[in-house]
């Protein structure tokens, strides 16, 4: 729920059996790579905090509860309570079906996102798309991804993240402008790579949404030639 650069981003709560903490940790790491903030009890509750109170508070303030459905999920004394609290607090619920485990009880009515532990990178991208497909989460998921993408620290990261750019659309004008500013100011994105080609094509298709693209410059509906010149300036400055 935090606001970052005037874009409100998403907070997720990951519910899991403590014996699955290694898998849960990998999921958290992969989702946060794409900008999704994930609360994981064993790593995010500080020493001295009341465990139960911290969990309740986080569920009440998160945007979505992700239930990690392994065969061990229902054996935990916490997981069913966490799912129930999420439903009671009107949070969005997404069960993560690991290797075919189906939702049950409180969460049986929710569509699960399949998670193949042997293909975790692909599965986590599917989780992000599942969140994006929920109307109440869409804008925050997009914002989180954009914030992550425009801060790409190397061209490999920029290339990988750019694969999701089109799939997470359509975007608002404010979001398109954020992506444009990221392209202009981050050389890992605008130098000639796969990411650069994808972003340039994306911006060309969304040209009519571009406004005030640079500090101190108000722009309305750039012509294609004007956009090309603007994009070229980023490379010329390097």
MIVEX-621853 format. One record per residue: x, y, z of N, C-alpha, C, O in turn. Coordinates in Angstrom, 3 decimals. Layout:
N
- X,Y,Z,X,Y,Z,X,Y,Z,X,Y,Z $
...
***
This chain:
238
- 0.809,-1.212,0.000,0.000,0.000,0.000,0.848,1.270,0.000,0.313,2.366,-0.165 $
- 2.123,1.141,0.177,2.990,2.312,0.249,2.981,3.078,-1.063,2.828,2.482,-2.130 $
- 3.142,4.368,-0.995,3.234,5.185,-2.192,4.696,5.371,-2.540,5.508,5.719,-1.682 $
- 5.027,5.143,-3.786,6.411,5.286,-4.222,6.424,6.111,-5.491,5.885,5.694,-6.516 $
- 7.054,7.310,-5.425,7.094,8.151,-6.612,5.702,8.496,-7.107,5.470,8.572,-8.314 $
- 4.764,8.706,-6.171,3.369,9.038,-6.493,2.594,7.881,-7.115,1.449,8.067,-7.527 $
- 3.187,6.696,-7.193,2.470,5.511,-7.645,2.268,4.591,-6.441,3.230,4.215,-5.772 $
- 1.011,4.233,-6.170,0.720,3.397,-5.009,0.989,1.938,-5.351,0.433,1.416,-6.318 $
- 1.833,1.277,-4.572,2.268,-0.079,-4.875,1.550,-1.100,-3.994,0.770,-0.735,-3.114 $
- 1.822,-2.386,-4.241,1.045,-3.461,-3.627,1.814,-4.161,-2.515,3.030,-4.339,-2.597 $
- 1.083,-4.557,-1.472,1.623,-5.347,-0.374,0.903,-6.696,-0.346,-0.327,-6.750,-0.364 $
- 1.678,-7.786,-0.303,1.116,-9.129,-0.243,1.506,-9.800,1.071,2.587,-9.554,1.606 $
- 0.625,-10.643,1.582,0.902,-11.453,2.768,0.962,-12.902,2.313,0.001,-13.407,1.732 $
- 2.078,-13.577,2.569,2.242,-14.971,2.155,2.003,-15.882,3.351,2.753,-15.852,4.327 $
- 0.944,-16.696,3.267,0.592,-17.643,4.326,1.152,-19.013,3.964,0.954,-19.488,2.845 $
- 1.857,-19.657,4.910,2.547,-20.906,4.585,2.812,-21.707,5.859,2.820,-21.147,6.955 $
- 3.025,-22.994,5.720,3.482,-23.825,6.819,4.967,-23.553,7.037,5.723,-23.459,6.069 $
- 5.387,-23.429,8.266,6.779,-23.078,8.547,7.768,-24.081,7.951,8.921,-23.731,7.698 $
- 7.331,-25.320,7.723,8.215,-26.312,7.104,8.437,-26.030,5.618,9.310,-26.627,4.988 $
- 7.643,-25.118,5.069,7.809,-24.709,3.667,8.485,-23.350,3.566,8.341,-22.664,2.554 $
- 9.221,-22.950,4.603,9.791,-21.605,4.632,10.833,-21.383,3.538,10.999,-20.260,3.063 $
- 11.538,-22.442,3.134,12.535,-22.267,2.070,11.832,-21.930,0.754,12.227,-20.991,0.062 $
- 10.786,-22.700,0.404,10.023,-22.407,-0.810,9.380,-21.029,-0.709,9.407,-20.258,-1.668 $
- 8.798,-20.716,0.456,8.169,-19.404,0.654,9.185,-18.283,0.460,8.870,-17.249,-0.128 $
- 10.401,-18.490,0.956,11.452,-17.486,0.806,11.819,-17.262,-0.649,12.054,-16.128,-1.064 $
- 11.872,-18.338,-1.428,12.179,-18.209,-2.858,11.071,-17.446,-3.586,11.347,-16.640,-4.475 $
- 9.809,-17.706,-3.204,8.681,-17.001,-3.817,8.749,-15.514,-3.481,8.574,-14.665,-4.355 $
- 9.001,-15.208,-2.219,9.139,-13.806,-1.802,10.236,-13.116,-2.604,10.036,-12.016,-3.119 $
- 11.386,-13.759,-2.707,12.516,-13.169,-3.428,12.166,-12.899,-4.886,12.501,-11.847,-5.431 $
- 11.489,-13.857,-5.511,11.170,-13.705,-6.935,10.102,-12.645,-7.166,10.207,-11.870,-8.117 $
- 9.085,-12.592,-6.326,8.041,-11.578,-6.483,8.588,-10.180,-6.206,8.232,-9.222,-6.892 $
- 9.452,-10.067,-5.200,10.015,-8.753,-4.895,10.974,-8.280,-5.972,11.182,-7.077,-6.130 $
- 11.557,-9.201,-6.707,12.389,-8.851,-7.859,11.581,-8.034,-8.867,12.115,-7.147,-9.532 $
- 10.288,-8.345,-8.971,9.399,-7.630,-9.882,8.606,-6.531,-9.175,7.647,-6.001,-9.734 $
- 9.001,-6.189,-7.952,8.417,-5.038,-7.276,7.270,-5.329,-6.331,6.738,-4.404,-5.716 $
- 6.867,-6.598,-6.193,5.752,-6.952,-5.316,6.272,-7.116,-3.890,7.061,-8.024,-3.628 $
- 5.849,-6.261,-2.969,6.281,-6.369,-1.581,5.573,-7.544,-0.912,4.345,-7.617,-0.927 $
- 6.342,-8.465,-0.324,5.779,-9.688,0.257,6.184,-9.800,1.721,7.367,-9.744,2.058 $
- 5.179,-9.961,2.593,5.430,-10.175,4.015,5.550,-11.664,4.287,4.662,-12.447,3.950 $
- 6.675,-12.045,4.909,6.950,-13.432,5.261,7.274,-13.454,6.754,8.258,-12.855,7.187 $
- 6.447,-14.141,7.537,6.542,-14.026,8.995,7.935,-14.337,9.527,8.451,-13.591,10.359 $
- 8.549,-15.412,9.072,9.812,-15.829,9.696,10.975,-14.886,9.379,11.994,-14.901,10.070 $
- 10.822,-14.064,8.334,11.905,-13.143,8.005,11.553,-11.681,8.247,12.451,-10.841,8.321 $
- 10.266,-11.355,8.373,9.856,-9.952,8.467,9.360,-9.518,9.836,9.124,-8.330,10.054 $
- 9.195,-10.465,10.772,8.818,-10.090,12.131,10.093,-9.931,12.943,10.868,-10.878,13.074 $
- 10.316,-8.754,13.483,11.544,-8.454,14.212,11.514,-9.055,15.613,10.454,-9.261,16.205 $
- 12.703,-9.327,16.117,12.810,-9.863,17.462,12.158,-8.942,18.476,12.341,-7.725,18.433 $
- 11.391,-9.533,19.398,10.713,-8.725,20.411,9.285,-8.384,20.038,8.485,-8.050,20.912 $
- 8.943,-8.463,18.739,7.565,-8.193,18.332,6.659,-9.351,18.748,7.099,-10.499,18.804 $
- 5.408,-9.049,19.036,4.434,-10.102,19.321,4.031,-10.751,18.005,3.447,-10.093,17.144 $
- 4.331,-12.012,17.841,4.132,-12.746,16.588,2.680,-12.651,16.118,2.410,-12.261,14.982 $
- 1.761,-13.008,16.993,0.344,-13.033,16.620,-0.153,-11.643,16.242,-0.862,-11.490,15.247 $
- 0.209,-10.632,17.019,-0.240,-9.271,16.752,0.306,-8.760,15.433,-0.398,-8.084,14.683 $
- 1.569,-9.084,15.146,2.193,-8.641,13.895,1.497,-9.252,12.690,1.286,-8.578,11.681 $
- 1.141,-10.527,12.795,0.462,-11.207,11.689,-0.928,-10.616,11.473,-1.313,-10.333,10.338 $
- -1.673,-10.430,12.539,-3.024,-9.866,12.421,-2.972,-8.479,11.789,-3.747,-8.175,10.883 $
- -2.063,-7.644,12.268,-1.948,-6.282,11.732,-1.595,-6.304,10.250,-2.131,-5.516,9.471 $
- -0.703,-7.197,9.862,-0.273,-7.243,8.458,-1.394,-7.721,7.556,-1.567,-7.195,6.457 $
- -2.155,-8.702,7.997,-3.272,-9.195,7.182,-4.313,-8.088,6.992,-4.884,-7.944,5.910 $
- -4.552,-7.323,8.030,-5.554,-6.250,7.958,-5.143,-5.118,7.032,-5.999,-4.413,6.499 $
- -3.842,-4.936,6.832,-3.374,-3.804,6.022,-2.847,-4.202,4.649,-2.570,-3.330,3.825 $
- -2.703,-5.496,4.383,-2.187,-5.919,3.081,-3.261,-5.778,2.007,-4.426,-5.523,2.313 $
- -2.866,-5.944,0.761,-3.811,-5.911,-0.357,-4.293,-7.303,-0.742,-5.425,-7.470,-1.197 $
- -3.432,-8.301,-0.560,-3.768,-9.647,-1.017,-3.086,-10.675,-0.127,-1.945,-10.491,0.298 $
- -3.806,-11.762,0.150,-3.251,-12.896,0.888,-2.964,-14.013,-0.102,-3.864,-14.476,-0.802 $
- -1.712,-14.444,-0.158,-1.295,-15.566,-0.997,-1.157,-16.784,-0.093,-0.347,-16.778,0.835 $
- -1.941,-17.832,-0.355,-1.921,-19.038,0.476,-1.106,-20.108,-0.234,-1.500,-20.587,-1.297 $
- 0.029,-20.484,0.349,0.946,-21.432,-0.275,0.477,-22.865,0.012,0.828,-23.453,1.034 $
- -0.319,-23.407,-0.905,-0.970,-24.703,-0.695,-0.059,-25.866,-1.074,-0.105,-26.371,-2.196 $
- 0.758,-26.274,-0.129,1.509,-27.518,-0.241,0.738,-28.574,0.562,-0.223,-28.233,1.251 $
- 1.140,-29.848,0.486,0.469,-30.856,1.322,0.549,-30.553,2.813,-0.252,-31.078,3.587 $
- 1.495,-29.720,3.232,1.660,-29.404,4.654,0.844,-28.207,5.105,0.751,-27.949,6.305 $
- 0.246,-27.462,4.171,-0.408,-26.200,4.503,-1.437,-26.357,5.613,-1.419,-25.600,6.583 $
- -2.322,-27.317,5.484,-3.422,-27.432,6.439,-2.993,-28.054,7.764,-3.797,-28.123,8.695 $
- -1.757,-28.504,7.870,-1.270,-29.073,9.130,-0.790,-28.002,10.101,-0.567,-28.280,11.279 $
- -0.634,-26.793,9.611,-0.207,-25.691,10.472,-1.389,-25.171,11.280,-2.517,-25.148,10.788 $
- -1.134,-24.751,12.523,-2.217,-24.193,13.335,-2.521,-22.755,12.938,-3.526,-22.189,13.367 $
- -1.647,-22.156,12.111,-1.807,-20.750,11.739,-2.494,-20.540,10.394,-3.267,-19.594,10.240 $
- -2.228,-21.397,9.429,-2.607,-21.085,8.050,-4.113,-20.917,7.842,-4.537,-19.977,7.170 $
- -4.918,-21.802,8.401,-6.369,-21.660,8.246,-6.857,-20.363,8.885,-7.739,-19.694,8.346 $
- -6.287,-20.010,10.028,-6.666,-18.755,10.699,-6.298,-17.558,9.822,-7.073,-16.610,9.698 $
- -5.111,-17.609,9.217,-4.666,-16.497,8.375,-5.581,-16.325,7.174,-5.947,-15.204,6.820 $
- -5.953,-17.443,6.543,-6.874,-17.369,5.402,-8.225,-16.815,5.848,-8.813,-15.974,5.168 $
- -8.707,-17.288,6.985,-9.988,-16.807,7.499,-9.955,-15.330,7.834,-10.910,-14.606,7.552 $
- -8.845,-14.870,8.445,-8.711,-13.441,8.758,-8.669,-12.610,7.487,-9.227,-11.515,7.436 $
- -8.009,-13.130,6.463,-7.953,-12.415,5.189,-9.331,-12.236,4.594,-9.672,-11.157,4.112 $
- -10.120,-13.291,4.628,-11.493,-13.214,4.107,-12.326,-12.262,4.965,-13.089,-11.451,4.440 $
- -12.174,-12.367,6.291,-12.927,-11.494,7.200,-12.575,-10.029,7.025,-13.413,-9.153,7.244 $
- -11.340,-9.760,6.630,-10.894,-8.373,6.425,-11.120,-7.904,4.990,-10.679,-6.820,4.608 $
- -11.811,-8.726,4.197,-12.122,-8.407,2.795,-10.864,-8.194,1.949,-10.844,-7.369,1.036 $
- -9.811,-8.959,2.276,-8.613,-8.918,1.438,-8.831,-9.805,0.214,-9.631,-10.740,0.249 $
- -8.118,-9.505,-0.856,-8.117,-10.384,-2.004,-7.363,-11.665,-1.630,-6.347,-11.605,-0.939 $
- -7.855,-12.814,-2.082,-7.258,-14.106,-1.742,-6.841,-14.821,-3.028,-7.643,-14.974,-3.949 $
- -5.578,-15.257,-3.084,-5.117,-16.059,-4.207,-4.415,-17.301,-3.665,-3.300,-17.199,-3.154 $
- -5.052,-18.482,-3.767,-4.367,-19.709,-3.368,-3.290,-20.051,-4.397,-3.512,-19.913,-5.600 $
- -2.128,-20.495,-3.927,-1.053,-20.936,-4.807,-0.999,-22.452,-4.719,-0.519,-23.013,-3.733 $
- -1.494,-23.105,-5.753,-1.599,-24.562,-5.768,-0.263,-25.176,-6.167,0.123,-25.141,-7.335 $
- 0.440,-25.740,-5.185,1.758,-26.328,-5.434,1.605,-27.779,-5.858,1.107,-28.614,-5.103 $
- 2.036,-28.061,-7.066,2.033,-29.434,-7.584,0.671,-30.108,-7.451,0.577,-31.293,-7.131 $
- -0.388,-29.328,-7.704,-1.730,-29.914,-7.792,-2.571,-29.885,-6.539,-3.714,-30.339,-6.579 $
- -2.067,-29.373,-5.421,-2.862,-29.290,-4.191,-4.002,-28.296,-4.399,-3.770,-27.169,-4.837 $
- -5.233,-28.707,-4.087,-6.405,-27.879,-4.358,-6.830,-27.066,-3.135,-6.626,-27.499,-2.001 $
- -7.426,-25.880,-3.364,-7.961,-25.081,-2.250,-9.055,-25.846,-1.514,-9.751,-26.665,-2.114 $
- -9.208,-25.587,-0.237,-10.200,-26.278,0.577,-10.762,-25.300,1.594,-10.238,-24.199,1.763 $
- -11.816,-25.699,2.261,-12.366,-24.916,3.367,-12.701,-23.491,2.980,-13.392,-23.260,1.987 $
- -12.209,-22.514,3.770,-12.508,-21.098,3.550,-12.142,-20.642,2.133,-12.827,-19.795,1.560 $
- -11.078,-21.193,1.573,-10.562,-20.671,0.299,-10.927,-21.544,-0.900,-10.404,-21.341,-1.996 $
- -11.818,-22.511,-0.700,-12.181,-23.421,-1.791,-12.843,-22.690,-2.956,-12.770,-23.141,-4.099 $
- -13.488,-21.563,-2.664,-14.214,-20.855,-3.717,-13.326,-19.931,-4.555,-13.798,-19.318,-5.513 $
- -12.048,-19.832,-4.198,-11.143,-18.933,-4.919,-10.344,-19.688,-5.983,-9.866,-20.798,-5.749 $
- -10.210,-19.064,-7.151,-9.435,-19.645,-8.234,-7.958,-19.689,-7.851,-7.381,-18.673,-7.462 $
- -7.354,-20.860,-7.962,-5.949,-21.012,-7.594,-5.034,-20.681,-8.770,-5.397,-20.856,-9.934 $
- -3.847,-20.201,-8.436,-2.789,-20.025,-9.418,-1.829,-21.199,-9.256,-1.314,-21.435,-8.163 $
- -1.589,-21.929,-10.331,-0.726,-23.105,-10.246,0.725,-22.691,-10.033,1.221,-21.761,-10.670 $
- 1.387,-23.389,-9.138,2.787,-23.101,-8.853,3.582,-24.397,-8.963,3.413,-25.317,-8.163 $
- 4.441,-24.450,-9.956,5.320,-25.600,-10.157,6.659,-25.267,-9.507,7.389,-24.395,-9.977 $
- 6.969,-25.965,-8.430,8.189,-25.646,-7.684,9.450,-25.885,-8.511,10.511,-25.352,-8.186 $
- 9.347,-26.684,-9.583,10.498,-26.925,-10.453,10.666,-25.825,-11.497,11.717,-25.736,-12.132 $
- 9.648,-24.987,-11.685,9.699,-23.873,-12.627,9.224,-22.606,-11.906,8.241,-21.976,-12.293 $
- 9.952,-22.262,-10.853,9.492,-21.205,-9.957,9.449,-19.838,-10.636,8.520,-19.068,-10.392 $
- 10.429,-19.519,-11.481,10.457,-18.214,-12.133,9.207,-18.011,-12.988,8.572,-16.958,-12.932 $
- 8.864,-19.018,-13.773,7.662,-18.945,-14.617,6.408,-18.870,-13.763,5.495,-18.099,-14.058 $
- 6.363,-19.671,-12.704,5.181,-19.691,-11.839,4.957,-18.344,-11.157,3.819,-17.901,-11.007 $
- 6.050,-17.692,-10.743,5.900,-16.400,-10.070,5.411,-15.322,-11.033,4.669,-14.427,-10.631 $
- 5.816,-15.398,-12.287,5.268,-14.477,-13.280,3.761,-14.698,-13.417,2.998,-13.744,-13.566 $
- 3.340,-15.965,-13.365,1.906,-16.263,-13.450,1.147,-15.744,-12.231,-0.009,-15.336,-12.349 $
- 1.788,-15.757,-11.062,1.166,-15.194,-9.861,0.945,-13.693,-10.049,-0.113,-13.169,-9.701 $
- 1.931,-13.016,-10.592,1.811,-11.574,-10.838,0.668,-11.298,-11.807,-0.107,-10.364,-11.606 $
- 0.562,-12.105,-12.853,-0.527,-11.930,-13.819,-1.880,-12.227,-13.176,-2.871,-11.566,-13.484 $
- -1.926,-13.226,-12.276,-3.176,-13.533,-11.567,-3.604,-12.359,-10.706,-4.794,-12.053,-10.632 $
- -2.659,-11.695,-10.054,-2.982,-10.514,-9.262,-3.457,-9.375,-10.156,-4.417,-8.676,-9.830 $
- -2.778,-9.196,-11.285,-3.150,-8.127,-12.216,-4.567,-8.327,-12.744,-5.261,-7.352,-13.033 $
- -5.002,-9.572,-12.870,-6.329,-9.854,-13.414,-7.454,-9.601,-12.413,-8.630,-9.704,-12.763 $
- -7.103,-9.272,-11.181,-8.111,-8.878,-10.190,-8.242,-7.356,-10.229,-7.277,-6.637,-9.970 $
- -9.414,-6.886,-10.545,-9.641,-5.457,-10.780,-9.126,-4.588,-9.640,-8.528,-3.540,-9.885 $
- -9.349,-5.008,-8.398,-8.956,-4.195,-7.247,-7.444,-4.137,-7.056,-6.944,-3.261,-6.351 $
- -6.720,-5.051,-7.672,-5.270,-5.107,-7.499,-4.508,-4.572,-8.701,-3.321,-4.262,-8.595 $
- -5.179,-4.461,-9.844,-4.492,-4.227,-11.113,-3.555,-3.023,-11.090,-2.379,-3.145,-11.433 $
- -4.063,-1.875,-10.693,-3.248,-0.661,-10.762,-2.017,-0.751,-9.865,-0.927,-0.332,-10.254 $
- -2.196,-1.300,-8.660,-1.061,-1.406,-7.742,-0.021,-2.416,-8.235,1.180,-2.209,-8.059 $
- -0.476,-3.494,-8.846,0.462,-4.462,-9.415,1.266,-3.807,-10.536,2.486,-3.955,-10.607 $
- 0.578,-3.090,-11.399,1.257,-2.384,-12.489,2.257,-1.368,-11.937,3.389,-1.286,-12.413 $
- 1.840,-0.600,-10.938,2.723,0.404,-10.342,3.973,-0.246,-9.756,5.086,0.248,-9.937 $
- 3.778,-1.359,-9.052,4.909,-2.052,-8.434,5.893,-2.532,-9.490,7.106,-2.388,-9.337 $
- 5.360,-3.102,-10.556,6.223,-3.565,-11.637,6.981,-2.395,-12.272,8.183,-2.492,-12.519 $
- 6.284,-1.300,-12.533,6.915,-0.138,-13.171,8.048,0.393,-12.299,9.141,0.666,-12.796 $
- 7.791,0.542,-10.993,8.820,1.039,-10.089,10.052,0.139,-10.124,11.184,0.622,-10.087 $
- 9.826,-1.151,-10.196,10.936,-2.099,-10.260,11.663,-2.026,-11.598,12.893,-2.016,-11.646 $
- 10.901,-1.976,-12.669,11.491,-1.996,-14.010,12.360,-0.771,-14.262,13.474,-0.898,-14.770 $
- 11.867,0.410,-13.914,12.625,1.634,-14.228,13.895,1.751,-13.394,14.761,2.571,-13.698 $
- 14.017,0.935,-12.340,15.228,0.928,-11.518,16.149,-0.242,-11.852,17.071,-0.533,-11.090 $
- 15.916,-0.912,-12.972,16.743,-2.061,-13.360,18.226,-1.711,-13.256,18.670,-0.682,-13.765 $
- 18.985,-2.581,-12.590,20.382,-2.277,-12.334,21.358,-2.749,-13.388,22.529,-2.371,-13.365 $
- 20.882,-3.582,-14.326,21.737,-4.037,-15.423,20.854,-4.442,-16.592,19.639,-4.574,-16.447 $
- 21.476,-4.640,-17.758,20.666,-4.890,-18.947,19.988,-6.253,-18.906,18.929,-6.429,-19.509 $
- 20.575,-7.220,-18.207,19.947,-8.546,-18.091,18.634,-8.423,-17.319,17.613,-8.985,-17.715 $
- 18.675,-7.681,-16.215,17.464,-7.439,-15.426,16.426,-6.687,-16.242,15.247,-7.040,-16.223 $
- 16.855,-5.654,-16.959,15.925,-4.880,-17.784,15.288,-5.748,-18.861,14.089,-5.641,-19.119 $
- 16.083,-6.603,-19.486,15.542,-7.489,-20.528,14.495,-8.435,-19.960,13.425,-8.611,-20.542 $
- 14.811,-9.047,-18.810,13.880,-10.012,-18.224,12.578,-9.337,-17.798,11.490,-9.853,-18.055 $
- 12.696,-8.196,-17.155,11.486,-7.523,-16.684,10.647,-6.985,-17.835,9.421,-6.926,-17.742 $
- 11.303,-6.596,-18.910,10.553,-6.046,-20.052,9.631,-7.083,-20.685,8.709,-6.720,-21.416 $
- 9.867,-8.373,-20.414,8.995,-9.422,-20.951,7.567,-9.276,-20.438,6.620,-9.680,-21.112 $
- 7.409,-8.699,-19.246,6.080,-8.550,-18.652,5.406,-7.232,-19.015,4.238,-7.025,-18.687 $
- 6.118,-6.351,-19.678,5.614,-4.993,-19.915,4.255,-5.000,-20.606,3.314,-4.375,-20.117 $
- 4.140,-5.682,-21.712,2.879,-5.701,-22.457,1.808,-6.519,-21.733,0.633,-6.153,-21.732 $
- 2.225,-7.626,-21.118,1.249,-8.511,-20.476,0.534,-7.859,-19.299,-0.591,-8.233,-18.967 $
- 1.188,-6.885,-18.669,0.574,-6.230,-17.515,-0.273,-5.019,-17.893,-0.865,-4.392,-17.014 $
- -0.344,-4.678,-19.163,-1.156,-3.555,-19.609,-2.628,-3.903,-19.656,-3.005,-5.026,-19.321 $
- -3.487,-2.948,-20.072,-3.147,-1.581,-20.495,-2.860,-0.667,-19.298,-3.291,-0.932,-18.176 $
- -2.124,0.412,-19.567,-1.683,1.320,-18.530,-2.368,2.679,-18.660,-2.922,3.025,-19.704 $
- -2.312,3.425,-17.577,-2.814,4.805,-17.593,-1.751,5.728,-18.177,-0.597,5.331,-18.340 $
- -2.141,6.948,-18.489,-1.187,7.921,-18.994,-0.073,8.193,-17.989,1.089,8.329,-18.370 $
- -0.421,8.273,-16.717,0.586,8.516,-15.677,1.621,7.396,-15.653,2.816,7.645,-15.491 $
- 1.152,6.164,-15.815,2.058,5.020,-15.801,2.954,5.004,-17.040,4.145,4.708,-16.946 $
- 2.380,5.322,-18.190,3.168,5.356,-19.430,4.266,6.402,-19.328,5.396,6.170,-19.760 $
- 3.932,7.559,-18.754,4.936,8.612,-18.579,6.051,8.174,-17.633,7.211,8.538,-17.829 $
- 5.703,7.388,-16.599,6.718,6.875,-15.679,7.672,5.936,-16.420,8.884,5.979,-16.207 $
- 7.124,5.100,-17.279,7.953,4.188,-18.068,8.847,4.971,-19.018,10.018,4.633,-19.192 $
- 8.302,6.013,-19.633,9.094,6.849,-20.536,10.248,7.514,-19.793,11.373,7.533,-20.291 $
- 9.979,8.062,-18.603,11.048,8.701,-17.835,12.126,7.683,-17.450,13.318,7.992,-17.433 $
- 11.672,6.456,-17.142,12.635,5.410,-16.836,13.525,5.104,-18.019,14.732,4.915,-17.869 $
- 12.929,5.056,-19.191,13.710,4.817,-20.416,14.724,5.934,-20.639,15.886,5.671,-20.950 $
- 14.290,7.162,-20.481,15.156,8.302,-20.768,16.344,8.395,-19.803,17.429,8.828,-20.190 $
- 16.133,7.985,-18.544,17.148,8.238,-17.523,17.927,6.993,-17.091,18.914,7.117,-16.366 $
- 17.513,5.814,-17.511,18.215,4.589,-17.115,18.880,3.971,-18.344,18.203,3.452,-19.231 $
- 20.195,4.031,-18.386,20.927,3.532,-19.555,20.810,2.022,-19.706,21.001,1.498,-20.804 $
- 20.498,1.312,-18.621,20.330,-0.137,-18.733,19.082,-0.496,-19.548,18.949,-1.613,-20.048 $
- 18.178,0.472,-19.668,16.956,0.263,-20.458,17.108,0.830,-21.865,16.708,0.188,-22.837 $
- 17.679,2.022,-21.985,17.650,2.655,-23.320,18.827,2.300,-24.216,18.771,2.568,-25.416 $
- 19.890,1.707,-23.682,20.950,1.253,-24.586,20.431,0.117,-25.445,19.557,-0.634,-25.013 $
- 20.960,-0.026,-26.671,20.410,-1.013,-27.617,20.441,-2.448,-27.082,21.478,-3.112,-27.112 $
- 19.305,-2.905,-26.600,19.137,-4.268,-26.097,17.705,-4.686,-26.415,16.938,-3.932,-27.013 $
- 17.363,-5.905,-26.001,15.978,-6.368,-26.177,15.014,-5.466,-25.427,13.945,-5.139,-25.942 $
- 15.380,-5.054,-24.204,14.507,-4.178,-23.415,14.261,-2.869,-24.139,13.127,-2.392,-24.186 $
- 15.303,-2.281,-24.701,15.168,-1.016,-25.414,14.183,-1.142,-26.562,13.322,-0.280,-26.743 $
- 14.304,-2.203,-27.335,13.403,-2.409,-28.477,11.962,-2.559,-28.022,11.046,-2.009,-28.632 $
- 11.770,-3.310,-26.944,10.411,-3.525,-26.433,9.800,-2.223,-25.927,8.634,-1.931,-26.192 $
- 10.589,-1.449,-25.202,10.054,-0.204,-24.629,9.764,0.812,-25.722,8.740,1.495,-25.676 $
- 10.636,0.918,-26.685,10.399,1.859,-27.784,9.115,1.500,-28.536,8.321,2.380,-28.867 $
- 8.913,0.207,-28.803,7.690,-0.231,-29.482,6.466,0.056,-28.609,5.428,0.494,-29.105 $
- 6.599,-0.195,-27.303,5.512,0.066,-26.355,5.150,1.551,-26.339,3.971,1.901,-26.398 $
- 6.153,2.423,-26.258,5.905,3.859,-26.200,5.305,4.379,-27.502,4.474,5.287,-27.488 $
- 5.719,3.815,-28.606,5.142,4.218,-29.896,3.661,3.882,-29.938,2.851,4.679,-30.411 $
- 3.307,2.696,-29.439,1.895,2.288,-29.437,1.064,3.130,-28.462,-0.136,3.319,-28.662 $
- 1.707,3.627,-27.416,0.990,4.391,-26.391,1.283,5.887,-26.471,1.136,6.603,-25.480 $
- 1.692,6.357,-27.632,2.128,7.741,-27.808,1.061,8.748,-27.389,1.397,9.799,-26.844 $
- -0.209,8.454,-27.630,-1.268,9.412,-27.326,-1.471,9.628,-25.829,-2.151,10.571,-25.424 $
- -0.880,8.751,-25.001,-1.015,8.893,-23.550,0.107,9.725,-22.937,0.053,10.065,-21.755 $
- 1.112,10.052,-23.727,2.288,10.728,-23.186,2.001,12.205,-22.949,1.544,12.916,-23.842 $
- 2.281,12.651,-21.723,2.116,14.049,-21.339,3.313,14.466,-20.481,3.848,13.655,-19.725 $
- 3.727,15.712,-20.594,4.763,16.274,-19.719,5.891,15.280,-19.495,6.182,14.893,-18.363 $
- 6.520,14.876,-20.587,7.439,13.755,-20.509,8.771,14.088,-19.861,9.475,13.177,-19.426 $
- 9.139,15.339,-19.781,10.382,15.704,-19.123,10.147,16.908,-18.222,9.243,17.712,-18.449 $
- 10.985,17.010,-17.192,10.845,18.110,-16.252,10.855,19.448,-16.994,11.765,19.726,-17.774 $
- 9.838,20.267,-16.744,9.792,21.595,-17.330,9.277,21.635,-18.755,9.265,22.693,-19.385 $
- 8.849,20.477,-19.271,8.365,20.487,-20.646,6.972,19.881,-20.712,6.797,18.696,-20.432 $
- 5.985,20.679,-21.079,4.640,20.168,-21.230,4.421,19.689,-22.654,4.703,20.417,-23.605 $
- 3.918,18.468,-22.808,3.755,17.896,-24.143,2.343,17.347,-24.283,1.841,16.684,-23.376 $
- 1.710,17.615,-25.401,0.401,17.030,-25.663,0.449,16.296,-26.999,0.751,16.883,-28.038 $
- 0.152,15.025,-26.950,0.052,14.194,-28.147,1.215,14.383,-29.122,1.075,14.983,-30.188 $
- 2.339,13.862,-28.724,3.516,13.928,-29.577,3.271,13.261,-30.922,2.628,12.214,-31.002 $
- 3.785,13.872,-31.964,3.811,13.184,-33.246,4.863,12.090,-33.173,5.778,12.150,-32.352 $
- 4.727,11.084,-34.045,5.652,9.951,-34.024,7.093,10.419,-34.197,7.991,9.904,-33.531 $
- 7.327,11.379,-35.076,8.689,11.867,-35.317,9.246,12.562,-34.083,10.441,12.462,-33.806 $
- 8.390,13.271,-33.334,8.829,13.949,-32.121,9.211,12.938,-31.039,10.190,13.122,-30.316 $
- 8.430,11.882,-30.945,8.744,10.845,-29.974,10.067,10.173,-30.319,10.883,9.927,-29.430 $
- 10.287,9.878,-31.571,11.548,9.258,-31.983,12.740,10.135,-31.630,13.761,9.639,-31.154 $
- 12.612,11.434,-31.862,13.711,12.349,-31.522,13.959,12.373,-30.021,15.102,12.404,-29.566 $
- 12.873,12.358,-29.262,12.998,12.370,-27.793,13.703,11.107,-27.302,14.596,11.187,-26.459 $
- 13.315,9.954,-27.816,13.932,8.696,-27.406,15.412,8.672,-27.789,16.242,8.135,-27.055 $
- 15.727,9.242,-28.915,17.114,9.267,-29.388,18.012,10.102,-28.480,19.210,9.838,-28.377 $
- 17.440,11.102,-27.826,18.265,11.974,-26.973,18.867,11.210,-25.801,19.941,11.560,-25.313 $
- 18.170,10.161,-25.347,18.680,9.391,-24.208,20.012,8.735,-24.563,20.950,8.764,-23.768 $
- 20.095,8.151,-25.740,21.334,7.493,-26.185,22.400,8.534,-26.468,23.572,8.312,-26.163 $
- 22.023,9.662,-27.043,22.995,10.705,-27.368,23.671,11.268,-26.125,24.828,11.684,-26.181 $
- 22.941,11.283,-24.977,23.507,11.835,-23.744,24.548,10.922,-23.117,25.384,11.382,-22.340 $
- 24.509,9.632,-23.444,25.452,8.670,-22.832,26.888,8.896,-23.321,27.800,8.179,-22.909 $
***
